[in-house]
Amino acid sequence: MDKEEYEKFGDITIEDTGFGFKIVPGKLDNNESGGCGGGCSGCGH
């Protein structure tokens, strides 16, 4: 993450949902809902 991305999103939290991972930015853009759309489609179960 570079400085511009950090200024836009703030601290990033990665949460284990039990079905994959959810990426939650500290700052949410008003035009985006739900953050970065996390979810791990390539996780081997």
Secondary structure, DSSP 8 states (H G I E B T S, - for coil): --HHHHHHH-SEEEEE-SSSEEEEESS--TT-SSTT----TT---
